[in-house]
Amino acid sequence: MTREMQNFDSQQPGVTPPTPAVSSPQAPPQRSIWYRIFVGPRGVRAGWKVLIFFLLVALIAVGLHPLNKLHAKIDPKVPMSAGPVLFDEFTGALAVVIATAIAAKWVDRKPWGYFGMPLGNAFGSNFWIGAAIGVGTLALQLEIMHLAGGVDFGSVELHGGAILKYGAIWALMFFFTGVTEEGVLRGYVQRVTTDGLSRLPGSWSFWVSAVFFSLMFGAGHLGNPGENKFGIFMVFIDGITMCFSLWRTGDLWFAIGNHAAWDWGQSFLFGTPDSGVFFQHPLMHASFHGPLLLTGGTDGPEGSVLVVLSEALIALLVAVIYRRRKFPLINDAGAA
């Protein structure tokens, strides 16, 4: 008993000492409707984050646009030359990378790697496995088309140092393409939308996001000359397949490698149309003849019905090589 309590008892016998007042907890302040529209329990709501990200990409791309004036104008209706396309794809990838970095640091306050492209995994095993599967499945599809009488591979058109030169240029260019297209629709936006839909049961949050952004992926190819309806649909299917690789590997490096190698194989190695577009200085120049469903027409291998087999094989190989999900969900046990 404290000295003060003893003194109280001795001065006023039989009187109960006063109970210290306990302050009741204050109710949290009521936020305005406008605040609740923009901010949720985990900060800025996912829809606004997606909008901010796309605005950042657009603004940065506009800021970098004057650099594209340093090269000749690109005409997608004719075979495109290496230099201008390489520079254009580089600035596109740079816009996506910078926008992701800004959003990660100042909107989400999370590390860069949380949004699908951890630098420590760059050019690691996932990237090269994805690249090997990409060019391998394309070669298999074209061989089946050749055996069915739909493709003539033609002769080798480059020799000596030109093979290394243009092979390397187109490989670098399509790497930037992979970073841009995978990063803009399956990186930051896939992550924040999955988190934002976390109240959905099980893995629904991820797959609802995957379907939505894969539809956007297909829509983004509508302006390509030579695209056909089946080819556009298969772009959507490829988006879902790449999301499956993200689900199993935990990052985008498999998808980036697969995307880059598939496009490199079409445009440089075999010289086929790539989503309706041709590129200069291919190693070979394949020609197509036969039914449109077999050859893909002006769309190339991506418009052939056999691309269904390629996408199924990619998904099967992902399922076999990567047996468990590595993409983290915020509802996982122990998740922050």
KEROFI-748040 format. One record per residue (C-alpha): residue number from 1; x, y, z. Coordinates in steps of 0.001 Angstrom, whole numbers. Layout:
REM KEROFI-748040
+-----+---------+---------+---------+
:   k :      xx :      yy :      zz :
+-----+---------+---------+---------+
: NUM :       X :       Y :       Z :
...
+-----+---------+---------+---------+
REM end
This chain:
REM KEROFI-748040
+-----+---------+---------+---------+
:   k :      xx :      yy :      zz :
+-----+---------+---------+---------+
:   1 :       0 :       0 :       0 :
:   2 :    1332 :    3423 :    -900 :
:   3 :    2072 :    6138 :    1632 :
:   4 :    -722 :    8313 :     200 :
:   5 :   -3332 :    5553 :     679 :
:   6 :   -2133 :    4921 :    4254 :
:   7 :   -2504 :    8587 :    5040 :
:   8 :   -6033 :    8619 :    3592 :
:   9 :   -7083 :    5594 :    5689 :
:  10 :   -5645 :    7064 :    8833 :
:  11 :   -7352 :   10429 :    8331 :
:  12 :  -10808 :    9127 :    7304 :
:  13 :  -11464 :    5647 :    8704 :
:  14 :  -14237 :    3622 :    7018 :
:  15 :  -14226 :    5763 :    3888 :
:  16 :  -13445 :    3982 :     576 :
:  17 :  -10653 :    5665 :   -1335 :
:  18 :  -11693 :    7160 :   -4686 :
:  19 :  -11290 :    5030 :   -7807 :
:  20 :   -9089 :    6603 :  -10451 :
:  21 :  -11106 :    7728 :  -13464 :
:  22 :  -10670 :    5543 :  -16568 :
:  23 :  -11030 :    7356 :  -19854 :
:  24 :  -13312 :    5564 :  -22350 :
:  25 :  -11779 :    4803 :  -25766 :
:  26 :  -12669 :    7397 :  -28367 :
:  27 :  -14499 :    6283 :  -31501 :
:  28 :  -12460 :    6635 :  -34685 :
:  29 :  -13222 :    9857 :  -36553 :
:  30 :  -15937 :    9534 :  -39199 :
:  31 :  -14361 :    9952 :  -42628 :
:  32 :  -16140 :   11857 :  -45357 :
:  33 :  -17758 :   10015 :  -48242 :
:  34 :  -15132 :   11435 :  -50604 :
:  35 :  -12315 :   10083 :  -48445 :
:  36 :  -13921 :    6622 :  -48375 :
:  37 :  -14358 :    6655 :  -52155 :
:  38 :  -10614 :    7036 :  -52662 :
:  39 :   -9157 :    5327 :  -49577 :
:  40 :   -9937 :    1920 :  -48088 :
:  41 :   -8606 :    -137 :  -45168 :
:  42 :   -5289 :    -700 :  -46999 :
:  43 :   -4781 :    2799 :  -48330 :
:  44 :   -5649 :    4066 :  -51809 :
:  45 :   -8225 :    1755 :  -53383 :
:  46 :   -7032 :    -640 :  -56101 :
:  47 :   -9071 :     917 :  -58911 :
:  48 :   -7502 :    4322 :  -58314 :
:  49 :   -4043 :    2743 :  -58121 :
:  50 :   -4575 :    1157 :  -61548 :
:  51 :   -5730 :    4500 :  -62959 :
:  52 :   -2735 :    6300 :  -61404 :
:  53 :    -381 :    3710 :  -62876 :
:  54 :   -1789 :    4004 :  -66399 :
:  55 :   -1667 :    7804 :  -66145 :
:  56 :    1969 :    7599 :  -65045 :
:  57 :    2827 :    5336 :  -67992 :
:  58 :    1069 :    7709 :  -70399 :
:  59 :    2693 :   10842 :  -68966 :
:  60 :    6172 :    9321 :  -68948 :
:  61 :    5680 :    8025 :  -72497 :
:  62 :    4651 :   11515 :  -73607 :
:  63 :    7713 :   12929 :  -71871 :
:  64 :    9955 :   10450 :  -73684 :
:  65 :    8207 :   10934 :  -77034 :
:  66 :   10600 :   13662 :  -78282 :
:  67 :   13376 :   11052 :  -78168 :
:  68 :   11491 :    9002 :  -80766 :
:  69 :   11870 :   11866 :  -83204 :
:  70 :   15573 :   11026 :  -83362 :
:  71 :   14756 :    8119 :  -85676 :
:  72 :   12679 :    7626 :  -88802 :
:  73 :    8925 :    7219 :  -88485 :
:  74 :    7761 :    3607 :  -88086 :
:  75 :    5199 :    2306 :  -90577 :
:  76 :    3685 :   -1007 :  -89310 :
:  77 :    2280 :   -1711 :  -92789 :
:  78 :    5762 :   -2430 :  -94205 :
:  79 :    8619 :   -4555 :  -92781 :
:  80 :   10039 :   -2515 :  -89906 :
:  81 :   13737 :   -1728 :  -89609 :
:  82 :   15779 :   -2619 :  -86538 :
:  83 :   17023 :     747 :  -85264 :
:  84 :   13751 :    2709 :  -84954 :
:  85 :   11804 :    -240 :  -83517 :
:  86 :   14538 :   -1024 :  -80971 :
:  87 :   14588 :    2578 :  -79759 :
:  88 :   10785 :    2772 :  -79662 :
:  89 :   10460 :    -434 :  -77615 :
:  90 :   13199 :     735 :  -75256 :
:  91 :   11333 :    3947 :  -74420 :
:  92 :    8113 :    1955 :  -73931 :
:  93 :    9804 :    -419 :  -71486 :
:  94 :   11441 :    2535 :  -69713 :
:  95 :    8035 :    4194 :  -69226 :
:  96 :    6610 :    1025 :  -67639 :
:  97 :    9643 :     523 :  -65381 :
:  98 :    9661 :    4141 :  -64165 :
:  99 :    5884 :    4156 :  -63588 :
: 100 :    6136 :     925 :  -61580 :
: 101 :    8975 :    2333 :  -59479 :
: 102 :    7065 :    5560 :  -58719 :
: 103 :    3845 :    3731 :  -57839 :
: 104 :    5693 :    1173 :  -55700 :
: 105 :    7543 :    3812 :  -53690 :
: 106 :    5004 :    6617 :  -53285 :
: 107 :    1585 :    4993 :  -53722 :
: 108 :    2009 :    1512 :  -52199 :
: 109 :    5230 :    1986 :  -50227 :
: 110 :    6320 :   -1527 :  -51100 :
: 111 :    9538 :   -2884 :  -52647 :
: 112 :    9849 :   -3003 :  -56433 :
: 113 :    9979 :   -6808 :  -56510 :
: 114 :    6488 :   -7088 :  -55015 :
: 115 :    5061 :   -6095 :  -58404 :
: 116 :    6374 :   -8979 :  -60482 :
: 117 :    9872 :   -8107 :  -61681 :
: 118 :   12327 :   -8584 :  -58793 :
: 119 :   15725 :   -7535 :  -60119 :
: 120 :   17437 :  -10372 :  -58280 :
: 121 :   15613 :  -12874 :  -60515 :
: 122 :   16339 :  -11088 :  -63804 :
: 123 :   17832 :  -13461 :  -66400 :
: 124 :   17639 :  -16301 :  -63892 :
: 125 :   16366 :  -19808 :  -64538 :
: 126 :   12722 :  -18764 :  -64942 :
: 127 :   13634 :  -16373 :  -67761 :
: 128 :   15640 :  -18947 :  -69714 :
: 129 :   13137 :  -21750 :  -69148 :
: 130 :   10424 :  -19447 :  -70438 :
: 131 :   12549 :  -18489 :  -73458 :
: 132 :   13357 :  -22112 :  -74327 :
: 133 :    9694 :  -23112 :  -74073 :
: 134 :    8657 :  -20110 :  -76166 :
: 135 :   10921 :  -20767 :  -79142 :
: 136 :   10535 :  -24540 :  -78759 :
: 137 :    6747 :  -24557 :  -78909 :
: 138 :    6830 :  -22171 :  -81883 :
: 139 :    9258 :  -24450 :  -83760 :
: 140 :    7063 :  -27472 :  -83006 :
: 141 :    3941 :  -25682 :  -84236 :
: 142 :    5649 :  -24572 :  -87456 :
: 143 :    6977 :  -28084 :  -88086 :
: 144 :    3449 :  -29508 :  -87741 :
: 145 :    2227 :  -26823 :  -90129 :
: 146 :    5054 :  -27742 :  -92519 :
: 147 :    4174 :  -31440 :  -92416 :
: 148 :     557 :  -30501 :  -93128 :
: 149 :    1702 :  -28618 :  -96209 :
: 150 :     997 :  -25134 :  -94891 :
: 151 :    4532 :  -23740 :  -94438 :
: 152 :    7660 :  -23551 :  -96550 :
: 153 :   10625 :  -22442 :  -94428 :
: 154 :   12584 :  -21100 :  -97384 :
: 155 :   16342 :  -20599 :  -97414 :
: 156 :   18730 :  -18866 :  -95011 :
: 157 :   18924 :  -15200 :  -95991 :
: 158 :   21651 :  -13952 :  -93613 :
: 159 :   25255 :  -15080 :  -93382 :
: 160 :   28304 :  -14594 :  -91172 :
: 161 :   28296 :  -11623 :  -88821 :
: 162 :   24878 :  -10465 :  -90025 :
: 163 :   23293 :  -13453 :  -88261 :
: 164 :   24816 :  -12434 :  -84929 :
: 165 :   24151 :   -8734 :  -85495 :
: 166 :   20468 :   -8935 :  -86327 :
: 167 :   19850 :  -11899 :  -84054 :
: 168 :   21147 :   -9854 :  -81113 :
: 169 :   19331 :   -6654 :  -82123 :
: 170 :   15987 :   -8391 :  -82457 :
: 171 :   16549 :  -10358 :  -79239 :
: 172 :   17157 :   -7114 :  -77327 :
: 173 :   14195 :   -5422 :  -78980 :
: 174 :   11815 :   -8252 :  -78117 :
: 175 :   13147 :   -8338 :  -74561 :
: 176 :   11987 :   -4726 :  -74244 :
: 177 :    8665 :   -5763 :  -75781 :
: 178 :    8310 :   -8489 :  -73152 :
: 179 :    9082 :   -6068 :  -70317 :
: 180 :    6576 :   -3546 :  -71690 :
: 181 :    3642 :   -5856 :  -72401 :
: 182 :    4072 :   -8130 :  -69393 :
: 183 :    4920 :   -5261 :  -67053 :
: 184 :    2056 :   -2993 :  -68046 :
: 185 :    -747 :   -5580 :  -67704 :
: 186 :     586 :   -8408 :  -65526 :
: 187 :    2903 :   -6545 :  -63179 :
: 188 :    1743 :   -3662 :  -60996 :
: 189 :   -1925 :   -3700 :  -62016 :
: 190 :   -2307 :   -7469 :  -61584 :
: 191 :    -775 :   -7264 :  -58114 :
: 192 :   -2796 :   -4325 :  -56761 :
: 193 :   -6069 :   -5550 :  -58277 :
: 194 :   -5534 :   -9009 :  -56790 :
: 195 :   -4922 :   -7403 :  -53405 :
: 196 :   -7918 :   -5117 :  -53833 :
: 197 :  -10230 :   -8078 :  -54522 :
: 198 :   -8897 :  -10077 :  -51580 :
: 199 :  -12376 :  -10428 :  -50069 :
: 200 :  -13268 :  -12827 :  -52873 :
: 201 :  -12945 :  -16482 :  -51835 :
: 202 :   -9893 :  -18608 :  -52602 :
: 203 :   -7916 :  -17571 :  -55672 :
: 204 :  -10771 :  -15672 :  -57312 :
: 205 :   -9078 :  -12323 :  -56710 :
: 206 :   -6122 :  -13318 :  -58905 :
: 207 :   -8102 :  -14908 :  -61719 :
: 208 :  -10731 :  -12176 :  -61979 :
: 209 :   -7847 :   -9728 :  -62381 :
: 210 :   -6154 :  -12041 :  -64895 :
: 211 :   -9267 :  -12278 :  -67091 :
: 212 :   -9857 :   -8516 :  -67025 :
: 213 :   -6315 :   -7531 :  -67979 :
: 214 :   -6020 :  -10342 :  -70531 :
: 215 :   -9080 :   -8887 :  -72250 :
: 216 :   -7256 :   -5561 :  -72303 :
: 217 :   -4206 :   -7364 :  -73707 :
: 218 :   -6260 :   -8717 :  -76602 :
: 219 :   -7924 :   -5341 :  -77198 :
: 220 :   -4507 :   -3712 :  -77385 :
: 221 :   -3730 :   -5777 :  -80509 :
: 222 :   -6844 :   -4697 :  -82407 :
: 223 :   -4953 :   -1924 :  -84179 :
: 224 :   -2250 :   -4216 :  -85589 :
: 225 :   -2472 :   -4534 :  -89372 :
: 226 :   -3135 :   -8107 :  -90471 :
: 227 :   -4680 :   -9302 :  -87181 :
: 228 :   -7714 :  -11589 :  -87469 :
: 229 :  -10461 :  -12362 :  -84964 :
: 230 :   -9084 :  -15755 :  -84024 :
: 231 :   -5627 :  -14237 :  -83516 :
: 232 :   -7071 :  -11598 :  -81167 :
: 233 :   -8835 :  -14333 :  -79184 :
: 234 :   -5556 :  -16253 :  -78893 :
: 235 :   -3805 :  -13113 :  -77616 :
: 236 :   -6341 :  -13217 :  -74779 :
: 237 :   -5591 :  -16928 :  -74205 :
: 238 :   -1869 :  -16166 :  -74178 :
: 239 :   -2526 :  -13528 :  -71519 :
: 240 :   -4239 :  -16129 :  -69343 :
: 241 :   -1364 :  -18582 :  -69951 :
: 242 :    1211 :  -15983 :  -68893 :
: 243 :    -875 :  -15228 :  -65795 :
: 244 :    -741 :  -18948 :  -64987 :
: 245 :    3061 :  -18774 :  -65216 :
: 246 :    2980 :  -15776 :  -62835 :
: 247 :     731 :  -17766 :  -60469 :
: 248 :    3134 :  -20716 :  -60376 :
: 249 :    6547 :  -18974 :  -60560 :
: 250 :    5737 :  -15931 :  -58427 :
: 251 :    7232 :  -13395 :  -60852 :
: 252 :    7091 :  -12275 :  -64485 :
: 253 :   10518 :  -13440 :  -65646 :
: 254 :    9221 :  -16678 :  -67169 :
: 255 :    6544 :  -14710 :  -69029 :
: 256 :    9025 :  -12071 :  -70216 :
: 257 :   11425 :  -14731 :  -71509 :
: 258 :    8614 :  -16688 :  -73159 :
: 259 :    7106 :  -13598 :  -74766 :
: 260 :   10447 :  -12322 :  -76058 :
: 261 :   11582 :  -15700 :  -77440 :
: 262 :    8264 :  -16454 :  -79158 :
: 263 :    8291 :  -13055 :  -80913 :
: 264 :   12010 :  -13396 :  -81747 :
: 265 :   11386 :  -16831 :  -83227 :
: 266 :    8566 :  -15550 :  -85420 :
: 267 :   10174 :  -12311 :  -86562 :
: 268 :   13861 :  -13214 :  -86850 :
: 269 :   14450 :  -16963 :  -86757 :
: 270 :   11637 :  -18071 :  -89099 :
: 271 :   10617 :  -14747 :  -90643 :
: 272 :    6865 :  -15161 :  -90156 :
: 273 :    4300 :  -12440 :  -89456 :
: 274 :    4154 :  -11458 :  -85780 :
: 275 :     611 :  -10355 :  -84895 :
: 276 :     269 :   -9156 :  -88465 :
: 277 :    3597 :   -7285 :  -88532 :
: 278 :    6825 :   -8092 :  -90413 :
: 279 :   10393 :   -7091 :  -89506 :
: 280 :   13439 :   -6571 :  -91716 :
: 281 :   16505 :   -8846 :  -91830 :
: 282 :   15046 :  -12216 :  -90748 :
: 283 :   17282 :  -15284 :  -90791 :
: 284 :   14713 :  -17130 :  -92923 :
: 285 :   11575 :  -16002 :  -94678 :
: 286 :    8844 :  -18606 :  -94330 :
: 287 :    5930 :  -18615 :  -96773 :
: 288 :    2433 :  -19892 :  -96066 :
: 289 :    -116 :  -21559 :  -98309 :
: 290 :   -3283 :  -23460 :  -97580 :
: 291 :   -6403 :  -22949 :  -95433 :
: 292 :   -6508 :  -19798 :  -93305 :
: 293 :   -7216 :  -21784 :  -90128 :
: 294 :   -4004 :  -23762 :  -90678 :
: 295 :   -1677 :  -20959 :  -91786 :
: 296 :   -3046 :  -18004 :  -89820 :
: 297 :   -2976 :  -15832 :  -92936 :
: 298 :   -1549 :  -12350 :  -92435 :
: 299 :   -1624 :  -12890 :  -88669 :
: 300 :    1023 :  -15628 :  -88864 :
: 301 :    1375 :  -18556 :  -86443 :
: 302 :    -634 :  -16727 :  -83772 :
: 303 :   -3687 :  -16854 :  -86053 :
: 304 :   -3377 :  -20587 :  -86818 :
: 305 :   -5674 :  -23022 :  -85048 :
: 306 :   -2512 :  -24917 :  -84075 :
: 307 :   -1538 :  -22109 :  -81698 :
: 308 :   -4102 :  -23653 :  -79345 :
: 309 :   -1732 :  -26630 :  -79107 :
: 310 :    1208 :  -24303 :  -78401 :
: 311 :    -603 :  -22468 :  -75605 :
: 312 :   -1792 :  -25752 :  -74080 :
: 313 :    1754 :  -27131 :  -74188 :
: 314 :    3178 :  -24003 :  -72527 :
: 315 :     581 :  -24249 :  -69746 :
: 316 :    1251 :  -27977 :  -69301 :
: 317 :    5013 :  -27431 :  -69040 :
: 318 :    4495 :  -24662 :  -66481 :
: 319 :    2273 :  -26995 :  -64446 :
: 320 :    4861 :  -29799 :  -64573 :
: 321 :    7974 :  -27706 :  -63910 :
: 322 :    6455 :  -25455 :  -61238 :
: 323 :    4311 :  -27681 :  -59051 :
: 324 :    3059 :  -25143 :  -56477 :
: 325 :    1771 :  -21620 :  -56437 :
: 326 :    4399 :  -19037 :  -55521 :
: 327 :    2358 :  -15892 :  -56157 :
: 328 :    1618 :  -14544 :  -52657 :
: 329 :   -1932 :  -13667 :  -51664 :
: 330 :   -2512 :  -11296 :  -48756 :
: 331 :   -4951 :  -13799 :  -47239 :
: 332 :   -2246 :  -16466 :  -46981 :
: 333 :   -1508 :  -17650 :  -43451 :
: 334 :    1248 :  -15460 :  -42021 :
: 335 :     854 :  -12799 :  -44705 :
: 336 :    1272 :   -9216 :  -43633 :
+-----+---------+---------+---------+
REM end
